[in-house]
Amino acid sequence: RVGEVGDGLEELGPELVEVLADFDDETLRKRLWWQLDDVRFPWRPQAARSLAKAPKAEELARFHVLAEDHLPPVREASVVALTALGQNSSPDGGPGPSEQLLRGMLDDSDEAVRRAAAITLYDWGDPATLFWLLEDLRRDDRFFELRTGERARFASAKLLEQRFEDLSGFDP
């Protein structure tokens, strides 16, 4: 069903696109990257998540580019990949390019991207980034009828519980 020149991959649907990289096939992996470069491809977030599950070291620069994507789920997938690839240092011992990029993502317009960056930086040894998650625990905002603050509280509480197990009776 999938042609040699890029036609047909969108017909597979989002669920299949999201698992294509699981097959550990270089051709499929190249194809996903090729589709990610096409801003008209409808399943870009799924392709990014597929690649981010098991990123390769030689793809680091490409994931850095995805961190600037216009779609928040693609940026979030880049954080997942950078997390999996691990912390890197600059030659002078300071923060490496991935850490600097993640620090910039703490100001991202999307809350899920900010949370992912904050928890990764925490896991890499910066306890101060937990304050981003603690601030989410205080949110009670709404967007029309959507309880965005409640959603943020649950998401941050889940991340904190994974690290600390007990939130001393906090109920998001």
C-alpha positions in Angstrom: 0.0 0.0 0.0 2.8 2.4 0.7 4.5 3.6 -2.5 8.2 4.2 -3.0 7.9 8.0 -3.4 5.9 8.8 -0.3 2.4 8.2 -1.4 0.2 6.0 0.8 1.7 6.4 4.2 -1.1 8.7 5.3 -3.6 6.0 4.4 -2.1 3.7 7.1 -3.7 6.0 9.7 -2.3 7.5 12.9 -2.3 4.3 14.9 0.0 2.4 12.4 2.2 5.4 11.8 2.9 5.6 15.5 4.3 2.1 15.6 6.2 1.9 12.4 9.6 2.6 14.1 8.9 -0.3 16.4 9.8 -2.6 13.6 13.4 -1.5 13.8 13.6 -1.2 10.0 15.9 1.5 8.6 13.8 2.0 5.5 10.7 2.7 7.6 12.7 4.9 9.9 14.0 7.0 7.0 10.4 7.1 5.6 9.1 8.5 8.9 11.8 11.2 8.9 11.0 12.0 5.3 7.3 12.4 6.2 8.1 14.6 9.2 9.8 17.0 6.8 6.5 17.3 5.0 4.3 19.8 6.9 1.3 18.6 5.0 1.6 15.0 6.3 -1.4 14.6 8.7 0.3 12.2 11.1 3.4 14.1 12.0 2.9 13.9 15.8 2.5 10.1 15.5 5.6 9.8 13.3 7.6 11.9 15.8 6.4 9.8 18.7 7.3 6.7 16.8 10.8 7.8 16.2 11.2 9.2 19.7 10.5 5.8 21.4 14.0 4.6 20.5 16.0 7.5 19.1 19.4 6.9 17.6 22.4 9.0 18.6 23.0 10.1 15.0 19.5 11.7 15.0 20.2 14.1 17.8 20.4 17.1 15.5 17.1 16.2 13.9 15.4 16.0 17.2 16.8 19.4 18.1 15.1 20.7 14.9 11.8 19.0 16.0 12.0 20.9 19.3 11.2 24.1 17.2 8.3 22.5 15.3 5.0 24.4 15.1 3.0 21.4 16.5 3.2 21.0 20.3 3.0 17.1 20.2 6.0 17.1 17.8 7.9 19.3 20.2 6.9 17.0 23.1 8.1 14.0 21.2 11.5 15.7 20.7 11.8 16.1 24.5 11.1 12.3 24.9 13.8 11.6 22.4 16.3 14.0 24.0 15.5 12.4 27.4 16.2 8.9 26.0 19.5 10.1 24.3 20.7 11.4 27.7 22.4 14.5 29.0 25.4 15.7 27.1 27.9 18.3 28.3 29.7 20.9 26.4 33.5 20.6 26.1 34.0 23.2 28.8 31.9 21.1 31.2 28.8 23.4 31.1 25.3 22.5 29.9 25.3 20.8 26.5 23.1 21.7 23.6 20.2 19.4 24.6 20.1 20.8 28.1 20.2 24.4 26.8 17.4 23.5 24.4 15.3 22.0 27.2 15.8 25.0 29.4 14.4 27.2 26.6 11.4 24.8 26.3 10.5 25.7 29.9 9.0 28.8 28.3 7.1 26.9 25.6 3.6 27.9 24.8 2.3 24.4 25.4 2.0 23.1 29.0 2.8 19.5 28.1 6.0 20.5 26.5 6.9 22.6 29.5 6.2 19.7 31.9 8.2 17.2 29.8 11.2 19.6 29.7 10.9 20.3 33.4 10.8 16.7 34.5 13.7 15.8 32.2 15.9 18.6 33.6 15.0 17.4 37.1 16.0 13.9 36.2 19.3 15.3 34.9 20.0 16.8 38.2 18.3 20.2 38.4 15.9 20.1 41.3 14.8 23.7 40.7 12.8 22.7 37.7 10.3 21.0 40.0 8.9 24.4 40.7 7.3 24.4 37.2 5.4 21.3 38.2 4.5 22.6 41.6 3.0 25.7 40.0 0.8 23.5 37.9 -0.6 22.0 41.1 -2.0 25.4 42.0 -3.8 25.9 38.7 -7.6 26.2 38.5 -8.0 28.0 35.2 -10.5 27.2 32.5 -10.7 27.6 28.7 -14.4 28.1 28.1 -15.8 24.9 29.6 -12.6 22.9 29.6 -11.0 22.6 33.0 -7.4 23.2 31.8 -6.1 23.8 35.3 -7.5 20.5 36.6 -5.9 18.7 33.7 -2.6 20.4 34.4 -2.8 19.5 38.1 -3.4 15.8 37.3 -0.6 15.7 34.8 1.9 17.3 37.1 0.8 15.2 40.1 1.3 12.1 38.1 4.9 13.1 37.2 5.6 14.0 40.8 4.1 10.7 42.1 6.3 8.7 39.7 9.4 10.3 41.4 8.2 10.7 45.0 5.4 8.1 45.4 3.6 10.2 48.0 2.3 13.7 47.7 1.3 13.9 51.3 -2.5 13.6 50.7 -2.6 16.1 47.8 -5.6 15.4 45.6 -5.4 17.0 42.2 
